Amino acid sequence: MNLENTQVQMRKGILELCILQIISRGEVYASDMLEELTSARIMVVEGTLYPLLTRLRKAGLVDYKWVESTSGPPRKYYTLTDNGLKFLKQLGVTWKELTGSTRKIISKKTLTKDQESK
């Protein structure tokens, strides 16, 4: 198995949660999301982010508005809908359950061969 591929898949698996969490703090521009995700070492590119934002919008979880910019074209700022907030809360519960379960499994000590035979 390829370690790097597994790591990428793990990061992709939590991408929706992270994006919704970022948007839940208030209006946010896509490039700011990319910057925060990258600084958190969740590597994502525009070609991944924009289709995901479109899916979240079509699912009724996020909305956006256009804001005029003094330094170029208008910018699209994203916000959570009421359904998006409910969805994020449910994802948060699932995340806590998963991290707790994973921590429990990872923290168990491995038995030595001598211990196994007793």
LINGI-V734028 format. One record per residue. N is the residue number from 0. RES is the residue in three letters. PSI is psi in whole degrees, -180 to 180 (NA if undefined). Layout:
BEGIN
n,res,psi
N,RES,PSI
N,RES,PSI
END
This chain:
BEGIN
n,res,psi
0,MET,152
1,ASN,115
2,LEU,-46
3,GLU,-41
4,ASN,-42
5,THR,-41
6,GLN,-42
7,VAL,-44
8,GLN,-38
9,MET,-43
10,ARG,-42
11,LYS,-34
12,GLY,-26
13,ILE,5
14,LEU,-45
15,GLU,-46
16,LEU,-47
17,CYS,-43
18,ILE,-46
19,LEU,-37
20,GLN,-43
21,ILE,-46
22,ILE,-29
23,SER,-17
24,ARG,-12
25,GLY,179
26,GLU,134
27,VAL,142
28,TYR,145
29,ALA,-40
30,SER,-29
31,ASP,-36
32,MET,-47
33,LEU,-43
34,GLU,-46
35,GLU,-42
36,LEU,-43
37,THR,-42
38,SER,-24
39,ALA,6
40,ARG,27
41,ILE,91
42,MET,123
43,VAL,147
44,VAL,165
45,GLU,-37
46,GLY,-15
47,THR,-42
48,LEU,-49
49,TYR,-43
50,PRO,-35
51,LEU,-42
52,LEU,-38
53,THR,-43
54,ARG,-42
55,LEU,-38
56,ARG,-45
57,LYS,-29
58,ALA,-4
59,GLY,18
60,LEU,-29
61,VAL,159
62,ASP,170
63,TYR,164
64,LYS,150
65,TRP,135
66,VAL,129
67,GLU,144
68,SER,140
69,THR,-15
70,SER,23
71,GLY,-155
72,PRO,165
73,PRO,153
74,ARG,147
75,LYS,119
76,TYR,132
77,TYR,145
78,THR,161
79,LEU,144
80,THR,174
81,ASP,-42
82,ASN,-36
83,GLY,-39
84,LEU,-43
85,LYS,-44
86,PHE,-45
87,LEU,-42
88,LYS,-42
89,GLN,-40
90,LEU,-37
91,GLY,-42
92,VAL,-47
93,THR,-42
94,TRP,-46
95,LYS,-41
96,GLU,-46
97,LEU,-44
98,THR,-36
99,GLY,-45
100,SER,-44
101,THR,-45
102,ARG,-41
103,LYS,-44
104,ILE,-46
105,ILE,-34
106,SER,-14
107,LYS,135
108,LYS,146
109,THR,133
110,LEU,142
111,THR,167
112,LYS,-35
113,ASP,-42
114,GLN,-36
115,GLU,-35
116,SER,-10
117,LYS,NA
END
